[in-house]
């Protein structure tokens, strides 16, 4: 025991400060103050105990670093969540603002359309009063129904109809319907001449050509009959295709809504069908007429030319003229009859009928136009 005590007190490790630097000795003193030496076991003042204590300090520093890294990760996740919440809030606000702007635009569009319809109604009232109220029974004369008749003739004429502005049909589509009518009439005229034997083949033998002489009256009657029937039957394909182009005033929640887009898609699909079928029909009619002209004798082509000219004259001149002069005459007679029955002047009768007509139009269209507003 005495030897051990002597060795422990005078041995090489009796004074640890000899082997420690100033910083290590200072830290050793600090550690000895914070952590007192135990009564048994290795002394913390020994190098082994000091190294053991340094290991604890390194472990504590690593745990603190990991703790700070974890706290930094938590703070980053929290900030990312806050940014995500802010972006979601901003997107919701932007969507709400977009919906508000869309509703405002829809309301402005509806208001503009209602204003346009109101202006159109007033324009119709002015023209109706100008041309109908001041017309007379005979519908002739400079101050009577001649201006109205001329305007109706311009509109009913197929060529003038192509140049009139229309809200429901474009000029190109009206041109297609006019082509269908004319081509159909020409094809049917060729068919009637071919089946009736009025047109002879140019390669027909001379012995088979003589079929009896016809009077001039018979020829004129046949030409007019063929032209009229071919014109009437030639309008049927155009009427059937016109059923696909049915337009009416429709009201939607706002412009660009799903119902609005679906209705536009339906109308465009119908217009595409009209164009495809109409052009194919016109091409077939032209091909049929060319084959007929190529196989018909020259002396029989004059009758076909006269018949075709008769059909076109009836469609362009005669029928529009009958409508332009007959419609004002019938309207004037109806107004005069109503004024006599109701014992009121023609102007009041026309105003009453105009108000009733506009009410029916507004009820059918759903437009919010006031009748009595200026």
FIPAVEX-292264 format. One line per field, with one value per residue (C-alpha): residue number from 1; residue in one letter; chain; x, y, z. Coordinates in steps of 0.001 Angstrom, whole numbers. Example, Ala and Ser with C-alpha at 12.3 -4.5 7.8 and 13.67 -1.06 7.14 Angstrom:
2
pakol 1 | 2;
guti A | S;
lumba A | A;
u 12300 | 13670;
v -4500 | -1060;
w 7800 | 7140;
***
This chain:
374
pakol 1 | 2 | 3 | 4 | 5 | 6 | 7 | 8 | 9 | 10 | 11 | 12 | 13 | 14 | 15 | 16 | 17 | 18 | 19 | 20 | 21 | 22 | 23 | 24 | 25 | 26 | 27 | 28 | 29 | 30 | 31 | 32 | 33 | 34 | 35 | 36 | 37 | 38 | 39 | 40 | 41 | 42 | 43 | 44 | 45 | 46 | 47 | 48 | 49 | 50 | 51 | 52 | 53 | 54 | 55 | 56 | 57 | 58 | 59 | 60 | 61 | 62 | 63 | 64 | 65 | 66 | 67 | 68 | 69 | 70 | 71 | 72 | 73 | 74 | 75 | 76 | 77 | 78 | 79 | 80 | 81 | 82 | 83 | 84 | 85 | 86 | 87 | 88 | 89 | 90 | 91 | 92 | 93 | 94 | 95 | 96 | 97 | 98 | 99 | 100 | 101 | 102 | 103 | 104 | 105 | 106 | 107 | 108 | 109 | 110 | 111 | 112 | 113 | 114 | 115 | 116 | 117 | 118 | 119 | 120 | 121 | 122 | 123 | 124 | 125 | 126 | 127 | 128 | 129 | 130 | 131 | 132 | 133 | 134 | 135 | 136 | 137 | 138 | 139 | 140 | 141 | 142 | 143 | 144 | 145 | 146 | 147 | 148 | 149 | 150 | 151 | 152 | 153 | 154 | 155 | 156 | 157 | 158 | 159 | 160 | 161 | 162 | 163 | 164 | 165 | 166 | 167 | 168 | 169 | 170 | 171 | 172 | 173 | 174 | 175 | 176 | 177 | 178 | 179 | 180 | 181 | 182 | 183 | 184 | 185 | 186 | 187 | 188 | 189 | 190 | 191 | 192 | 193 | 194 | 195 | 196 | 197 | 198 | 199 | 200 | 201 | 202 | 203 | 204 | 205 | 206 | 207 | 208 | 209 | 210 | 211 | 212 | 213 | 214 | 215 | 216 | 217 | 218 | 219 | 220 | 221 | 222 | 223 | 224 | 225 | 226 | 227 | 228 | 229 | 230 | 231 | 232 | 233 | 234 | 235 | 236 | 237 | 238 | 239 | 240 | 241 | 242 | 243 | 244 | 245 | 246 | 247 | 248 | 249 | 250 | 251 | 252 | 253 | 254 | 255 | 256 | 257 | 258 | 259 | 260 | 261 | 262 | 263 | 264 | 265 | 266 | 267 | 268 | 269 | 270 | 271 | 272 | 273 | 274 | 275 | 276 | 277 | 278 | 279 | 280 | 281 | 282 | 283 | 284 | 285 | 286 | 287 | 288 | 289 | 290 | 291 | 292 | 293 | 294 | 295 | 296 | 297 | 298 | 299 | 300 | 301 | 302 | 303 | 304 | 305 | 306 | 307 | 308 | 309 | 310 | 311 | 312 | 313 | 314 | 315 | 316 | 317 | 318 | 319 | 320 | 321 | 322 | 323 | 324 | 325 | 326 | 327 | 328 | 329 | 330 | 331 | 332 | 333 | 334 | 335 | 336 | 337 | 338 | 339 | 340 | 341 | 342 | 343 | 344 | 345 | 346 | 347 | 348 | 349 | 350 | 351 | 352 | 353 | 354 | 355 | 356 | 357 | 358 | 359 | 360 | 361 | 362 | 363 | 364 | 365 | 366 | 367 | 368 | 369 | 370 | 371 | 372 | 373 | 374;
guti X | X | X | X | X | X | X | X | X | X | X | X | X | X | X | X | X | X | X | X | X | X | X | X | X | X | X | X | X | X | X | X | X | X | X | X | X | X | X | X | X | X | X | X | X | X | X | X | X | X | X | X | X | X | X | X | X | X | X | X | X | X | X | X | X | X | X | X | X | X | X | X | X | X | X | X | X | X | X | X | X | X | X | X | X | X | X | X | X | X | X | X | X | X | X | X | X | X | X | X | X | X | X | X | X | X | X | X | X | X | X | X | X | X | X | X | X | X | X | X | X | X | X | X | X | X | X | X | X | X | X | X | X | X | X | X | X | X | X | X | X | X | X | X | X | X | X | X | X | X | X | X | X | X | X | X | X | X | X | X | X | X | X | X | X | X | X | X | X | X | X | X | X | X | X | X | X | X | X | X | X | X | X | X | X | X | X | X | X | X | X | X | X | X | X | X | X | X | X | X | X | X | X | X | X | X | X | X | X | X | X | X | X | X | X | X | X | X | X | X | X | X | X | X | X | X | X | X | X | X | X | X | X | X | X | X | X | X | X | X | X | X | X | X | X | X | X | X | X | X | X | X | X | X | X | X | X | X | X | X | X | X | X | X | X | X | X | X | X | X | X | X | X | X | X | X | X | X | X | X | X | X | X | X | X | X | X | X | X | X | X | X | X | X | X | X | X | X | X | X | X | X | X | X | X | X | X | X | X | X | X | X | X | X | X | X | X | X | X | X | X | X | X | X | X | X | X | X | X | X | X | X | X | X | X | X | X | X | X | X | X | X | X | X | X | X | X | X | X | X | X | X | X | X | X | X | X | X | X | X | X | X | X | X | X | X | X | X | X | X | X | X | X | X;
lumba A | A | A | A | A | A | A | A | A | A | A | A | A | A | A | A | A | A | A | A | A | A | A | A | A | A | A | A | A | A | A | A | A | A | A | A | A | A | A | A | A | A | A | A | A | A | A | A | A | A | A | A | A | A | A | A | A | A | A | A | A | A | A | A | A | A | A | A | A | A | A | A | A | A | A | A | A | A | A | A | A | A | A | A | A | A | A | A | A | A | A | A | A | A | A | A | A | A | A | A | A | A | A | A | A | A | A | A | A | A | A | A | A | A | A | A | A | A | A | A | A | A | A | A | A | A | A | A | A | A | A | A | A | A | A | A | A | A | A | A | A | A | A | A | A | A | A | A | A | A | A | A | A | A | A | A | A | A | A | A | A | A | A | A | A | A | A | A | A | A | A | A | A | A | A | A | A | A | A | A | A | A | A | A | A | A | A | A | A | A | A | A | A | A | A | A | A | A | A | A | A | A | A | A | A | A | A | A | A | A | A | A | A | A | A | A | A | A | A | A | A | A | A | A | A | A | A | A | A | A | A | A | A | A | A | A | A | A | A | A | A | A | A | A | A | A | A | A | A | A | A | A | A | A | A | A | A | A | A | A | A | A | A | A | A | A | A | A | A | A | A | A | A | A | A | A | A | A | A | A | A | A | A | A | A | A | A | A | A | A | A | A | A | A | A | A | A | A | A | A | A | A | A | A | A | A | A | A | A | A | A | A | A | A | A | A | A | A | A | A | A | A | A | A | A | A | A | A | A | A | A | A | A | A | A | A | A | A | A | A | A | A | A | A | A | A | A | A | A | A | A | A | A | A | A | A | A | A | A | A | A | A | A | A | A | A | A | A | A | A | A | A | A | A;
u 0 | 2811 | 4559 | 1384 | 819 | 4355 | 4010 | 714 | 2049 | 5491 | 4852 | 4927 | 1202 | 1224 | 996 | -1266 | -626 | 2832 | 1300 | -1497 | -1350 | -2655 | -6036 | -6281 | -5334 | -7861 | -10538 | -9495 | -9890 | -13269 | -14378 | -13109 | -15145 | -18286 | -17876 | -16289 | -14146 | -15844 | -14633 | -13710 | -12838 | -10530 | -9774 | -11091 | -7836 | -5981 | -5416 | -7706 | -10519 | -9897 | -10077 | -13227 | -14721 | -13715 | -15574 | -18710 | -18267 | -17893 | -21033 | -22949 | -21801 | -22918 | -26327 | -26659 | -25744 | -28306 | -30879 | -30186 | -30429 | -33764 | -35029 | -33908 | -35763 | -38900 | -38660 | -38182 | -41194 | -43286 | -42233 | -42976 | -46412 | -47025 | -45984 | -48270 | -51181 | -50475 | -50345 | -53609 | -55185 | -53892 | -55160 | -58574 | -58659 | -57605 | -60277 | -62881 | -61755 | -61850 | -65407 | -66412 | -64879 | -66549 | -69941 | -69384 | -68464 | -71522 | -73765 | -72210 | -72653 | -76298 | -76935 | -75284 | -77341 | -80558 | -79685 | -79015 | -82329 | -84093 | -82495 | -83456 | -87056 | -87279 | -85800 | -88383 | -91156 | -90038 | -89793 | -93057 | -94888 | -93255 | -94072 | -97343 | -99217 | -98736 | -99568 | -102868 | -105183 | -103884 | -100180 | -99179 | -97880 | -94854 | -96199 | -97850 | -96478 | -93986 | -90918 | -92009 | -92656 | -89237 | -87537 | -89442 | -88456 | -84790 | -84962 | -87023 | -84809 | -82193 | -79358 | -80425 | -80954 | -77283 | -76265 | -78642 | -77245 | -78818 | -78302 | -79183 | -77515 | -74301 | -74119 | -72001 | -74606 | -77405 | -75319 | -75049 | -78842 | -79269 | -76813 | -78704 | -81972 | -80589 | -78562 | -81512 | -83824 | -81360 | -80907 | -84659 | -85153 | -82627 | -84355 | -87798 | -86526 | -84764 | -87703 | -90385 | -88534 | -88345 | -84548 | -83120 | -79749 | -77339 | -76251 | -79884 | -80525 | -82535 | -85289 | -85998 | -85755 | -89127 | -91793 | -94430 | -94526 | -95590 | -97280 | -95701 | -98317 | -97527 | -93821 | -94328 | -96634 | -94155 | -91267 | -93169 | -94470 | -91024 | -89471 | -92111 | -92149 | -88360 | -88141 | -90690 | -89098 | -85610 | -86367 | -87050 | -83368 | -82751 | -85774 | -84653 | -81171 | -82708 | -84324 | -80839 | -80219 | -82919 | -81939 | -83871 | -83099 | -81733 | -80820 | -77996 | -76537 | -73464 | -71370 | -68980 | -70967 | -71077 | -74612 | -73535 | -70548 | -72639 | -75251 | -72558 | -71029 | -74413 | -74987 | -71496 | -71899 | -75195 | -73594 | -70792 | -73351 | -75158 | -71940 | -70810 | -74184 | -74946 | -71643 | -71954 | -75488 | -74398 | -71496 | -73815 | -76278 | -73530 | -72176 | -75665 | -76272 | -72903 | -73656 | -77064 | -75590 | -72863 | -75385 | -78175 | -78613 | -77916 | -81423 | -82906 | -80609 | -82625 | -85667 | -83596 | -82056 | -85481 | -86789 | -83780 | -84125 | -87815 | -86967 | -84382 | -86708 | -89457 | -87087 | -85330 | -87988 | -91558 | -91978 | -90197 | -92304 | -95540 | -94515 | -93309 | -96581 | -98925 | -97700 | -98234 | -101602 | -102792 | -101360 | -103090 | -106403 | -106093 | -105322 | -108234 | -110601 | -109506 | -109853 | -113390 | -114346 | -112788 | -113786 | -110298 | -107763 | -105189 | -102321 | -103769 | -104531 | -100954 | -99566 | -101709 | -100713 | -97046 | -97179 | -98843 | -96341 | -93337 | -94785 | -95046 | -91479 | -90163 | -92114 | -90711 | -87132 | -86990 | -85426 | -85909 | -87001 | -89524 | -92241 | -93011 | -89411 | -88211;
v 0 | 2397 | 1525 | 2114 | 5387 | 6407 | 5459 | 7239 | 10356 | 10411 | 8460 | 9837 | 10660 | 12306 | 15818 | 15862 | 19568 | 18719 | 16957 | 19465 | 22758 | 25987 | 25586 | 21937 | 22689 | 25494 | 23219 | 20515 | 22946 | 24030 | 20436 | 19572 | 22442 | 21491 | 17753 | 16913 | 13858 | 10701 | 8905 | 5801 | 4936 | 6735 | 10349 | 12933 | 14758 | 11897 | 11949 | 8941 | 10687 | 13898 | 12081 | 10336 | 13711 | 15092 | 12192 | 13221 | 16810 | 15703 | 13558 | 16469 | 18745 | 16230 | 15867 | 19645 | 19875 | 17214 | 19005 | 22283 | 20533 | 18988 | 22366 | 23894 | 21163 | 21776 | 25505 | 24871 | 22550 | 25113 | 27895 | 25668 | 24876 | 28589 | 29337 | 26557 | 27926 | 31393 | 30132 | 28234 | 31329 | 33417 | 30892 | 30837 | 34637 | 34760 | 32190 | 34200 | 37388 | 35634 | 34458 | 37951 | 39450 | 36791 | 37549 | 41267 | 40705 | 38488 | 41147 | 43834 | 41657 | 40976 | 44672 | 45591 | 43015 | 44197 | 47752 | 46649 | 44811 | 47896 | 50069 | 47525 | 47515 | 51308 | 51232 | 48662 | 50760 | 53849 | 52058 | 50218 | 53434 | 55240 | 52687 | 51170 | 53982 | 56389 | 53835 | 53850 | 51148 | 50928 | 50849 | 52944 | 56461 | 58385 | 58892 | 55502 | 51969 | 52091 | 52707 | 49840 | 47620 | 48387 | 47558 | 44286 | 43486 | 44102 | 41785 | 39046 | 39062 | 36300 | 38534 | 41343 | 38850 | 37930 | 41522 | 42111 | 41899 | 39070 | 38081 | 34425 | 33460 | 34568 | 35781 | 32792 | 30347 | 32210 | 32038 | 28273 | 27932 | 30030 | 27760 | 24686 | 26104 | 27060 | 23872 | 21740 | 23533 | 23038 | 19353 | 18728 | 20588 | 18279 | 15282 | 16349 | 17008 | 13660 | 11592 | 13366 | 12904 | 16627 | 16453 | 14047 | 12381 | 13833 | 10306 | 9261 | 8011 | 10263 | 7649 | 7786 | 11561 | 12460 | 12135 | 14487 | 18245 | 20264 | 23625 | 26735 | 26886 | 23329 | 24054 | 27231 | 25409 | 22581 | 24983 | 27010 | 23876 | 22296 | 25516 | 25999 | 22401 | 22165 | 25384 | 24191 | 20777 | 22262 | 24197 | 21005 | 20117 | 23670 | 23529 | 20222 | 21567 | 24761 | 22732 | 22112 | 25843 | 26585 | 29540 | 31100 | 33519 | 31654 | 33028 | 31667 | 32512 | 34203 | 34177 | 31240 | 28972 | 25210 | 25465 | 28383 | 26433 | 23296 | 25260 | 26877 | 23445 | 22080 | 24995 | 24735 | 20988 | 21595 | 24279 | 21859 | 19240 | 21851 | 22866 | 19315 | 18044 | 21248 | 21298 | 17603 | 18178 | 21165 | 19166 | 16298 | 18683 | 20363 | 16958 | 15827 | 19013 | 18701 | 15101 | 16182 | 18998 | 16727 | 14156 | 16439 | 17632 | 21299 | 22029 | 20861 | 22935 | 26088 | 24658 | 23719 | 27203 | 28864 | 26587 | 27317 | 31058 | 30819 | 29155 | 31790 | 34623 | 33284 | 32943 | 36308 | 38661 | 37363 | 35845 | 38718 | 41254 | 39488 | 39361 | 42973 | 44355 | 41780 | 42018 | 45810 | 45523 | 42806 | 44643 | 47887 | 46117 | 44408 | 47714 | 49425 | 46606 | 46664 | 50441 | 50198 | 47409 | 49028 | 52536 | 53894 | 55561 | 53461 | 54897 | 53731 | 50290 | 49925 | 51008 | 48483 | 45667 | 46673 | 46543 | 43115 | 41805 | 43003 | 41459 | 38104 | 38415 | 39245 | 36399 | 33928 | 35201 | 35909 | 39317 | 41963 | 44846 | 47348 | 48285 | 51738 | 52882 | 55667;
w 0 | 903 | -2325 | -4314 | -2518 | -3274 | -6901 | -7194 | -5577 | -7184 | -10409 | -13931 | -13854 | -10428 | -11924 | -15003 | -15544 | -16845 | -19826 | -20540 | -22295 | -20808 | -22472 | -21442 | -17890 | -17776 | -19146 | -16676 | -13807 | -15095 | -15508 | -12016 | -10618 | -12531 | -12061 | -8650 | -8422 | -7148 | -4025 | -5989 | -9539 | -11934 | -11206 | -13694 | -13270 | -14932 | -18699 | -19117 | -17322 | -19267 | -22579 | -21402 | -20557 | -23954 | -25566 | -23668 | -24848 | -28478 | -28183 | -26679 | -29513 | -32162 | -30516 | -30365 | -34064 | -34936 | -32807 | -34577 | -37953 | -36950 | -35782 | -39081 | -41003 | -38948 | -39574 | -43320 | -43424 | -41542 | -43913 | -46942 | -45521 | -44973 | -48562 | -49838 | -47812 | -49167 | -52756 | -52293 | -50823 | -53730 | -56286 | -54618 | -54630 | -58281 | -59222 | -57340 | -59087 | -62465 | -61831 | -60780 | -63925 | -66070 | -64551 | -65047 | -68695 | -69176 | -67646 | -69850 | -72944 | -72129 | -71521 | -74838 | -76720 | -75115 | -76096 | -79694 | -79824 | -78500 | -81180 | -83823 | -82615 | -82800 | -86291 | -87365 | -85844 | -87734 | -91080 | -90539 | -89728 | -92640 | -95331 | -94139 | -92427 | -95332 | -98011 | -99882 | -101096 | -104653 | -103605 | -106575 | -106954 | -105741 | -102209 | -101822 | -101712 | -104586 | -102370 | -100145 | -103178 | -104602 | -101327 | -101052 | -104644 | -103842 | -100841 | -102513 | -105573 | -105149 | -106299 | -103959 | -101166 | -101322 | -100534 | -97620 | -94096 | -92136 | -88502 | -89034 | -92338 | -94009 | -97611 | -98637 | -97342 | -99131 | -102308 | -101844 | -101556 | -104721 | -106554 | -105347 | -106676 | -110101 | -110601 | -109540 | -111982 | -114862 | -114060 | -113873 | -117151 | -118802 | -117267 | -118525 | -122046 | -122091 | -120824 | -122880 | -126166 | -126897 | -127084 | -129662 | -129578 | -132118 | -133099 | -133812 | -137378 | -139694 | -140062 | -136340 | -136044 | -137613 | -134960 | -136299 | -136448 | -133403 | -133464 | -131988 | -129225 | -128160 | -128033 | -126018 | -123606 | -123158 | -122585 | -119969 | -118242 | -118099 | -116799 | -114095 | -112883 | -112870 | -110842 | -108283 | -107910 | -107934 | -104750 | -102761 | -102070 | -100903 | -98611 | -97122 | -96452 | -95111 | -92331 | -90940 | -90803 | -88250 | -86089 | -83245 | -80454 | -77445 | -74035 | -71865 | -68475 | -69946 | -73088 | -73089 | -70770 | -71605 | -73007 | -75208 | -76561 | -77156 | -79129 | -81271 | -81905 | -83037 | -85396 | -86890 | -87430 | -89258 | -91419 | -92311 | -93388 | -95506 | -97258 | -97974 | -99221 | -101128 | -103003 | -103865 | -105165 | -107272 | -108699 | -109632 | -111309 | -113352 | -114429 | -115481 | -117509 | -119263 | -120247 | -121565 | -123651 | -125015 | -126326 | -127581 | -131140 | -131840 | -133119 | -129798 | -127599 | -128304 | -126543 | -123519 | -123466 | -123578 | -120824 | -118601 | -119233 | -118310 | -115001 | -114138 | -115197 | -112967 | -110023 | -110394 | -111823 | -111887 | -108409 | -106554 | -108451 | -107537 | -103874 | -103788 | -105135 | -103644 | -100028 | -99647 | -101338 | -98960 | -95931 | -96901 | -97441 | -94041 | -92268 | -94000 | -93060 | -89395 | -89212 | -90567 | -88155 | -85052 | -86183 | -85623 | -87866 | -89668 | -87656 | -84327 | -85730 | -86966 | -83579 | -81721 | -84036 | -83739 | -79932 | -79997 | -82524 | -80494 | -77329 | -79087 | -80360 | -76890 | -75302 | -77820 | -77616 | -73884 | -74485 | -71812 | -74026 | -72728 | -75193 | -73838 | -73280 | -75584;
***
